Amino acid sequence: MDRIPILRMGQFLIVSIQVDMHDRLALTLQADLAARISQTGAHGVLLDISSLEVVDSFIGRMISNIAGTSRVLDAETVVVGIQPAVAITLVELGLSLPGVRTALNIEKGMAMLREATAGFEEADAAGRNSLSECDDDSAAL
Amino acid sequence: MADTSRVVRSDGGRIARVLEQDSSELLDAWITAQSGVLSNRGTISATELRAQSREFLSLLKAATANGPTGTGTNGPAWDDVRGFLADLSRSRAVQGFSPSETATFVFSLKQPLFSRLRRAAGSDADALSDDVWNATLMLDELGLYTTEVYQKSREEVISRQQRDMLELSTPVIKLWEGILALPMVGTLDSSRTQVAMESLLQRIVETGSDVAILDITGVPTVDTLTAQHLLKTVNAVHLMGAECIISGIRPQIAQTIVHLGVDLEDVVTKSSLADAFRMALQHTGRAVIRSAPPANARAREEA
């Protein structure tokens, strides 16, 4: 396992980290995600770290970097499912992730993303390719 | 060292003999000496004191008769005596005796014992001074041991109370669906904040709450360290994806915070828990409305 899958759902990308995060994996994820955002024109990224039980300062900074990169590429990032122990560790490390949106779980994170990207939907409905593709996907389901 | 031990060994027998021969007379004299000190305490009855004293004397007798006293009172022969004294000082610590009152139990034996030793030694001044020296060493060691155990058991009581306080002080209350409150009471040190933070975050996960209110009405003083602990908690709650409101900031504390230059810019603060609750309701899209006018207004209308 040397890659973390990036799933697409409508105009959002979902990344769920289910394995122990090591440094190389985090760097790969950052590069992959940036590529996927520009490729798909996604407006929102949902980063689920509910299975992550251990973080160090490097991973903490990577989360912050991923969020920063996505924002530059015009995609809102919501980090969801931070475990209590992880939250305490991050605070003790002095990483309070400024500028990163957080939500308790995927459901709330999705609601937050929809709210944040409400403006884009109208623009997309006016004729952008990403939304028409996503309609096709949902029809196939 | 070798010299001392020789002296003790040669005279251990004489102390044991004195304890053996005059035991009932010694017991009476000792109890009189003790009750002089303990006269103002109603916590221990005369019979109990007598039973304790008798038991100690018989244990002491056995220890001095059996043991090689050259090793002081640490040898295996003294285990029973030390065990008895440990129990005694533990029970006295619980009963509320002062340390000196507890140690007096042993030290008050000196005077009656010395007078018996003087009688036994007769005109032999060298033997008497040796005996007194040995008895002093023995009783001092036992007395100090008593004080040590007393101190230890008091410390146990204190640390147990601290643990209890730690658990008591961190109840996380569910005010409404999705709204939690953590009323903090007492001084906020690192370990207490840690426990409070952990239980709050855990409850946020369990209940899926959106808002957490940190009420510090019961916190007597806020210094930079306390403020830092509060900020840490607020940050951690933010990371979990919930809002955090600090409430119950008293006027003096507000002034202190400003004087200290603590930056609470990014933190939502309210003066009372009620205000914080109202804001939390607003945040979750709710409001409290009055279904009927208050009783006194109704009465005025009717009149």
Interface residues (C-beta under 8 A of the other chain):
Chain A: V79 V80 I82 Q83 P84 V86 A87 I88 L90 V91 E92 S96 L97 T102 A103 L104 N105 K108 G109
Chain B: Q194 M197 E198 L201 Q202 I204 V205 G208 S209 D210 K232 N235 A236 V237 H238 L239 M240 G241 A242
